[in-house]
Amino acid sequence: MNLQAVFNRNHAIIEAASCNSNSLLTGKLGLVLYYFTLYQAFEDEVYADRCIELLQEVMDTEEDDPAGLTGVNFANGTAGLGFILALLNKYGLTEIDLAAEFHDMDKGLAETAMHFIINEDRNDYLHGAFGILHYFTMRGDEPIIKSYLSALVEAVCQKVVKEEHGTWFRSFFSDPAEKARIDTGLAHGNTGMLLILLEVLKAVPGEKLKQLTRDGISYLLQYQAPTPVEHSFFPMFINTADKTDRLFSSRMAWCYGDTGILLLLYKAAFQLGEPAWKEKADQLAIQLLARKMEESTMISDSHFCHGSAGLAEIFQCLYRLTNNSMFQDAARFHVSQTVTYLEKELANGYYNGKETDLLNGLPGINLSLLRFICGKELAWSHTLLL
C-alpha cells in the first residue's frame, strides 16, 4: 500500500471518530493542528474550514464551560490553546489579537508558571512551567511576553540544581517520587526543557540564559556511557541520591532516549556555536543509525509518542538540521516500519478509542507521513519541540 493510500485510510477513521475533549494532545485542539497541517500540505480550503470550525467549537465551549480544558498546562490546558492560536495567527489562518484578547490569560499563565518553578518544581514541558514557556516563545516579539519570559528565566536560574559539572532541572508533575530522579527525556525531562530554553534564547537573548543552557547540556553529557548499556549511551533516569544508580533503556523514541539528546546536541551546536557538540553528535549518530531492529530500538508499534512515526519525524528533523542524507534514509526506513505495524494494528483494533489522540493515535501518524507525501516543510512538529 502506498503512503497516500495509508494516509487516506487513517484520515477516514479520524473523520468518522467522535472527540469529546478540547485538549491539544487528546482532543479537538490536536485536530485543529491536524487540519491546519493538511491545509498547509494540500492547500485545500476544505481543510482550512474544518480547522476553523473545530477551533470555534473549542472557543465556544471554553466560553460556556471553562472546564473543557484542564488547567493551564500545554498538554490539556490553556497553554496549548494559546500555542495553537499563535501558530494559526503566524501562518495567517486566524487574525485574533492575542495581546488584547488573551491579556488576562497570559498574565495568569505567567503567574502560574512562576509558582510552578519557585514553589513546586513543576517544570515539565507537557504538564508544567516549561510548556507555558514554549507557548510564550511563539509570541516572543511582543514586549509584555518578553517581560514574562525574562522573569521566568530568572526564576529558572534561581531554582536550577547546580553541581560541579553542570546543572539540571527537576521535572515533577504528579508523583513525588519524580523528585528523587533526574529525567533526561524530551517529553518530561531535561532534554525537552533545554530545547525550550534554546527557543527562549531567540526571544530574550542573554549570557546568563546561554550559560544556563550550556551548563544543562554539559550535565547531560557527563552521563554518556563509554559503551552502550541496553543499546543506549544515555540513561533514562538518574537517582539524585546516588548518581551511580542509573536506569538505561533501549527505547529510541520521541518521548525519551538517545534520539532526543542527539537532536538537542545538533540544535545547540549550531545555535550556540559549539563545534565540539556537533562532533559528539556526529559520533553518536553513527551508533543510533545502526539501530534498526526491535531488540535495539524497542519500537514495535506505529504511533508517535514512542513508536515508529515519532522516530521517523525526529530523523526527518535531523536531516533538515544537518543535510546528512543518512538521516533521511533512516526516516524512510521508519516510515516503512510504520506502514507495516499499522496493517496489523488496524486489523486488531489497536487504535480503537484513540483515533483522535495526537501522540498515541492516528493523527500523529498521519502528520508524520505527510512530509513524505507532499515534500513540503510543515510547521506542526514545532509543537512537539522538533
Residue pairs with C-beta under 8 A, 6 or more apart in sequence:
1 9
1 339
1 343
3 335
3 339
3 369
3 372
3 373
4 373
6 339
6 342
6 369
7 366
7 369
7 370
7 373
9 346
10 342
10 362
10 365
10 366
10 369
11 366
13 346
13 351
13 355
13 362
14 31
14 34
14 355
14 356
14 362
14 363
14 366
16 355
17 355
17 356
19 27
19 28
19 31
19 356
20 27
21 27
21 28
21 68
21 76
22 28
22 29
22 58
22 61
22 62
22 68
22 69
22 81
23 29
23 30
23 69
23 70
23 75
23 76
23 77
23 80
24 30
24 33
24 74
24 75
24 76
24 80
24 81
24 83
24 84
24 358
24 383
25 75
25 76
25 80
25 126
25 357
25 358
25 359
26 76
26 356
26 357
26 358
27 76
27 356
28 54
28 57
28 58
29 58
29 80
29 81
29 84
30 356
30 357
30 358
30 363
31 54
31 356
31 363
32 51
32 54
32 55
32 58
32 84
32 88
33 84
33 87
33 358
33 363
33 367
33 380
33 383
34 358
34 363
34 366
34 367
34 380
35 47
35 48
35 50
35 51
35 54
36 47
36 48
36 51
36 87
36 88
36 91
36 93
36 380
37 367
37 370
37 378
37 379
37 380
38 44
38 47
38 370
39 45
39 47
39 48
39 51
39 93
40 91
40 376
40 378
40 379
40 380
41 370
41 373
41 374
41 376
41 378
42 374
48 93
51 88
51 93
52 93
52 94
55 84
55 85
55 88
55 94
58 68
58 81
61 68
62 68
62 69
62 81
69 76
69 77
69 78
69 80
69 81
70 76
70 77
71 77
71 78
72 78
72 79
72 108
72 109
72 112
72 113
72 132
73 79
73 80
73 126
73 127
73 128
73 131
73 132
74 80
74 83
74 125
74 126
74 127
74 131
74 132
74 134
74 135
75 126
75 127
75 131
76 127
78 105
78 109
79 109
79 131
79 132
79 134
79 135
80 131
80 135
82 98
82 102
82 105
82 106
82 109
82 135
82 138
83 134
83 135
83 138
83 383
84 383
85 94
85 96
85 98
85 102
86 98
86 135
86 138
86 139
87 138
87 379
87 382
87 383
88 94
89 95
89 96
89 98
90 138
90 379
91 379
98 106
98 139
99 139
99 142
99 144
103 144
106 136
106 144
106 145
106 148
109 132
109 135
109 136
110 132
110 136
110 148
110 151
110 152
112 129
112 132
113 129
113 132
113 133
113 152
114 129
114 151
114 152
114 155
116 122
116 123
116 128
116 129
116 132
117 123
117 129
117 152
117 155
117 156
117 159
118 155
118 158
118 159
120 128
120 172
121 159
121 170
121 171
121 172
121 179
122 128
122 129
122 172
122 173
123 129
123 130
123 156
123 169
123 170
123 171
123 172
123 193
124 130
124 131
124 171
124 172
124 173
124 188
125 131
125 134
125 186
125 187
125 188
125 192
125 193
125 196
125 385
126 173
126 187
126 188
127 173
127 174
127 188
128 171
128 172
128 173
129 152
129 156
130 192
130 193
130 196
132 152
133 149
133 152
133 196
133 197
133 200
134 196
134 199
134 385
136 145
136 148
136 149
136 152
136 200
136 203
137 149
137 196
137 199
137 200
137 202
137 203
139 145
140 146
140 149
140 199
140 200
140 202
140 203
140 204
141 203
145 203
146 203
146 204
149 200
149 203
149 204
150 204
153 197
153 200
153 204
153 206
153 208
153 209
153 212
156 169
156 197
156 212
157 208
157 209
157 212
159 170
160 167
160 168
160 169
160 212
160 216
161 167
161 168
161 169
161 170
162 215
163 219
165 218
165 219
165 222
166 215
166 216
166 217
166 218
166 219
166 220
166 222
167 212
167 215
167 216
167 219
168 182
168 190
168 216
168 219
168 220
169 190
169 193
169 216
170 178
170 179
171 178
171 183
171 188
171 189
171 190
171 193
172 178
172 179
173 188
179 240
180 239
180 240
180 241
181 237
181 238
181 239
181 240
182 189
182 190
182 237
182 238
182 240
183 189
183 190
183 236
183 237
183 256
184 190
184 191
184 220
184 223
184 234
184 235
184 236
184 237
184 238
184 256
184 261
185 191
185 192
185 236
185 255
185 256
185 257
185 260
186 192
186 195
186 254
186 255
186 256
186 260
186 263
186 385
187 254
187 255
187 256
187 305
188 255
188 256
189 256
190 216
190 219
190 220
191 220
191 256
191 260
191 261
191 263
191 264
192 260
192 385
193 216
194 213
194 216
194 217
194 220
194 264
194 268
195 263
195 264
195 267
195 385
196 385
197 209
197 212
197 213
197 216
198 213
198 267
198 268
198 271
198 272
200 209
201 209
201 210
201 213
201 271
210 272
213 268
213 272
214 268
214 272
214 274
217 264
217 265
217 268
217 277
220 234
220 261
220 264
221 280
223 234
223 235
223 238
223 246
224 233
224 234
225 232
225 233
225 234
225 235
225 248
228 287
229 235
229 248
230 248
230 249
230 250
231 250
231 291
231 295
231 296
231 297
232 248
232 249
232 250
232 251
232 257
232 258
233 258
233 284
233 287
234 248
234 257
234 258
234 261
235 246
235 247
235 248
236 247
236 248
236 249
236 251
236 256
236 257
237 246
237 247
238 245
238 246
238 247
239 245
239 246
249 256
249 257
249 298
250 295
250 296
250 297
250 298
251 257
251 297
251 298
251 299
251 306
252 258
252 259
252 288
252 291
252 296
252 297
252 298
252 299
252 311
253 259
253 298
253 299
253 305
253 306
253 307
253 310
253 311
254 260
254 304
254 305
254 306
254 310
254 311
254 313
254 314
254 359
254 384
254 386
255 305
255 306
255 310
256 306
258 284
258 287
258 288
259 288
259 311
259 314
259 315
260 314
261 284
262 281
262 284
262 285
262 288
262 318
263 314
263 317
263 318
263 321
263 386
265 277
265 278
265 280
265 281
265 284
266 277
266 278
266 281
266 318
266 321
266 322
267 321
268 274
268 277
269 275
269 276
269 277
269 278
269 281
270 278
270 321
285 318
285 324
285 326
285 327
289 326
289 327
289 330
291 297
292 333
294 300
297 311
298 306
299 306
299 307
299 308
299 311
299 334
299 337
300 307
300 341
301 307
301 308
301 341
301 345
301 350
302 308
302 309
302 337
302 338
302 339
302 341
302 342
302 345
302 365
303 309
303 310
303 351
303 359
303 360
303 361
303 364
303 365
304 310
304 313
304 358
304 359
304 360
304 364
304 365
304 367
304 368
304 384
305 359
305 360
305 364
307 338
307 341
308 334
308 335
308 337
308 338
308 341
309 334
309 335
309 338
309 364
309 365
309 368
309 369
310 359
310 364
310 368
311 334
312 331
312 332
312 334
312 335
312 338
312 368
313 331
313 367
313 368
313 371
313 381
313 384
313 386
314 386
315 327
315 328
315 330
315 331
315 334
316 327
316 328
316 331
316 368
316 371
317 381
317 386
318 324
318 327
319 325
319 327
319 328
319 331
320 377
331 372
332 372
335 368
335 369
335 372
338 365
338 368
338 369
342 365
344 350
345 351
351 361
351 362
354 360
354 361
354 362
355 361
355 362
356 362
356 363
357 363
357 364
358 364
367 378
367 380
367 381
370 378
371 378
